[in-house]
Amino acid sequence: MSIAEVLPALGLRLRAGPLELRGITDDDLVTLGALAVGGIHEPGRMPFYHPWTEVDPSELPLKFAQYHWNIRASWSPEKWELNLGVWRDGVLLGVQGVGTEHFLVTRTGETGSWLGREHQGKGIGTAMRQMICAFLFDHVGFEEITSGAFTDNPASLAVSRKVGYRENGVRRLKRREGELATNLGLVLRPEDLVRGEPIEVEGVAAFRRSIGLDP
C-alpha cells in the first residue's frame, strides 16, 4: 500500500491553469517550514488566530511539521483538517486548507491559507481559494464555507470578497498575549462563488470515503 491509500488526503490533486494543490509529504513539510522561516507577513503584524509564526526561527520548522503530523494522526470523519500544498510551475508557494467538525451533519467548514511573502500580491491567493471552494462544493458536498480575517488584514479580506464571501459578523478576539483584535467573519454559499479556471481533480473517491461519505 502507498501512504495515500492509508491517508487519502495525501493523494488529492487539484489542478487549474498553472496552479496545483496536492497533499503535503514529509519532504514538503521541510520545504514549507523553510518558506515560513523566510517570512509570511510583515514583522510586528499577525494575521493568524494562533500566532504560530512568532517562535524562534530555529524552532519553527519542527513545530510546523509537528502540527501537520498531529493533524494526520487525529484524522477522523468527526473532525478533520485538509491542508494542501500550493505549487506553481513546480515551485511550492504555501498552503491552502479547510477544517471542519461533524461535517456529515453541518456540511460546513472554515478555510485558511498562507503564502510566502515573495509569492503574495500576484493573484495566487485568490486562485487557490477559488480552487479549494470549487472542490468542496462540487466534489465534497459542502453547503457553505466560512472564513475570517482580522480587520487590519485588508489583503485577506480582499481575497475573500473577490471569491464571493459575504460578511457574517464581527468578533472580539485575543490575538496575542494581552492584545484585543476584531475579526470579521465571512461566509460563502455555492451560488455566490466567483469561479476561476475549471479544476481537474484526482483522488476524490478515496478522500470522500475517508470523511465518511460513500461508504
C-alpha positions in Angstrom: 0.0 0.0 0.0 1.0 3.6 -0.5 0.7 6.3 2.1 -2.0 7.9 0.0 -4.1 4.7 0.4 -3.7 4.9 4.1 -4.5 8.6 4.3 -6.3 9.6 1.1 -5.9 13.3 1.8 -2.2 12.8 0.7 -3.4 11.5 -2.7 -5.6 14.5 -3.6 -4.6 16.6 -6.7 -6.4 19.7 -7.8 -5.3 21.5 -11.0 -6.4 24.7 -12.6 -4.3 26.6 -15.1 -0.7 26.9 -13.8 -1.7 26.0 -10.2 -1.7 22.6 -8.5 -2.9 21.9 -5.0 -1.9 18.5 -3.6 -1.3 16.5 -0.4 1.8 17.5 1.6 4.5 14.9 2.1 7.1 15.0 4.8 9.7 16.3 2.4 7.2 19.1 1.5 6.9 19.9 5.2 10.7 20.7 5.3 10.3 23.0 2.3 7.3 24.7 3.7 8.9 25.2 7.1 11.9 26.9 5.4 9.5 29.1 3.5 7.7 30.1 6.7 11.0 31.0 8.3 11.7 33.2 5.3 8.6 35.2 6.1 4.8 35.1 5.6 3.9 38.6 7.0 5.5 41.8 8.0 7.3 41.8 11.3 5.1 43.1 14.1 1.8 42.1 12.3 -0.1 38.9 13.0 -2.8 37.7 10.5 -3.4 34.3 12.2 -5.7 33.4 15.1 -2.9 31.5 16.7 0.4 33.4 16.4 2.4 30.3 15.2 5.0 32.3 13.3 6.1 34.1 16.5 8.6 31.5 17.6 12.4 31.3 17.4 13.2 30.7 13.7 15.4 27.7 14.7 12.3 26.1 16.3 9.7 26.9 13.6 10.4 24.0 11.1 10.0 21.4 13.8 6.9 23.0 15.3 5.4 23.4 11.8 6.0 19.7 11.0 4.6 18.6 14.4 1.4 20.5 13.7 0.9 18.7 10.4 1.8 15.3 11.9 -0.8 15.9 14.6 -3.5 16.7 12.0 -2.7 13.4 10.2 -2.7 11.4 13.5 -6.1 12.8 14.6 -7.9 12.4 11.3 -11.5 11.1 11.5 -14.8 11.7 9.9 -15.9 13.6 13.0 -13.1 16.1 12.8 -10.6 16.7 10.0 -8.4 19.4 8.5 -7.3 19.2 4.9 -4.1 21.0 4.1 -2.9 21.1 0.5 0.4 22.4 -0.7 0.2 25.1 -3.5 2.5 24.7 -6.4 3.0 26.9 -9.5 5.5 25.8 -12.2 6.9 23.2 -9.8 7.6 25.6 -7.0 6.0 25.2 -3.6 4.5 28.5 -2.6 2.3 27.9 0.5 -0.7 26.1 1.9 -4.4 26.1 1.3 -6.5 24.4 3.9 -10.0 23.8 5.3 -11.1 22.4 8.7 -14.4 21.0 9.9 -16.1 19.2 12.7 -19.2 17.0 12.4 -19.2 17.6 8.6 -21.7 14.8 7.9 -24.3 16.9 9.8 -23.2 20.5 9.4 -21.8 20.4 5.8 -19.7 23.4 6.6 -16.0 24.2 7.4 -13.6 27.1 7.5 -10.8 27.9 5.0 -7.4 29.2 5.9 -4.2 29.7 3.9 -0.8 31.3 3.6 1.8 32.1 1.0 5.5 33.0 1.3 5.8 36.8 1.1 7.6 36.7 -2.2 4.6 35.0 -3.8 1.9 37.4 -2.4 0.2 40.2 -4.4 0.2 38.1 -7.7 -3.4 36.8 -7.7 -2.3 33.4 -6.4 -4.2 33.7 -3.1 -7.5 34.3 -5.0 -6.9 31.5 -7.5 -6.1 28.9 -4.8 -9.1 29.9 -2.7 -11.3 29.5 -5.8 -9.9 26.1 -6.4 -10.5 24.8 -2.9 -14.0 26.2 -2.7 -15.0 24.7 -6.1 -13.6 21.4 -4.9 -15.5 21.5 -1.6 -18.8 22.5 -3.2 -18.7 20.3 -6.3 -16.9 17.2 -5.1 -17.4 17.0 -1.3 -20.9 18.4 -0.7 -20.3 21.5 1.3 -23.3 23.7 1.6 -21.4 26.7 3.0 -17.8 27.6 3.6 -16.7 30.1 6.2 -13.6 32.2 6.7 -12.5 35.1 8.8 -9.8 37.8 8.9 -8.7 40.4 11.3 -9.9 43.8 10.3 -6.3 45.1 10.0 -5.6 42.4 7.3 -7.1 44.0 4.2 -5.3 41.7 1.8 -7.0 38.6 3.2 -10.4 40.3 3.2 -9.9 41.4 -0.4 -9.3 37.8 -1.5 -12.5 36.6 0.3 -14.6 39.3 -1.3 -13.2 38.5 -4.8 -14.2 34.9 -4.3 -17.7 35.8 -3.2 -17.7 35.5 0.6 -20.2 37.8 2.4 -19.7 39.4 5.8 -21.0 37.4 8.7 -20.5 39.3 11.9 -17.6 40.7 13.9 -15.9 39.0 16.9 -13.6 40.4 19.5 -10.7 38.0 20.0 -7.4 37.7 21.9 -4.7 37.6 19.2 -1.5 37.7 21.2 -1.0 37.9 24.9 -2.9 40.9 26.2 -3.9 42.0 22.7 -7.5 42.6 21.6 -8.3 42.3 17.8 -11.5 42.5 15.9 -12.2 39.6 13.4 -14.6 39.8 10.5 -16.5 36.6 9.9 -17.2 35.6 6.3 -19.5 33.0 4.7 -19.7 31.7 1.1 -22.5 29.7 -0.4 -22.4 27.8 -3.7 -24.5 30.3 -5.7 -22.1 33.2 -4.6 -18.8 31.5 -5.6 -16.9 33.5 -8.1 -15.2 30.7 -10.0 -11.8 30.8 -11.6 -10.4 28.3 -14.1 -12.1 24.9 -14.2 -10.4 22.4 -11.9 -9.3 18.8 -12.6 -9.4 16.5 -9.6 -7.6 13.2 -8.7 -8.1 11.0 -5.7 -11.6 12.3 -4.7 -13.3 8.9 -4.4 -10.9 7.7 -1.7 -10.9 11.1 0.0 -14.7 11.0 0.2 -14.6 7.6 1.9 -12.1 8.8 4.4 -14.5 11.5 5.7 -17.5 9.2 5.9 -19.1 9.7 2.5 -19.8 6.9 0.1 -19.0 4.0 2.5 
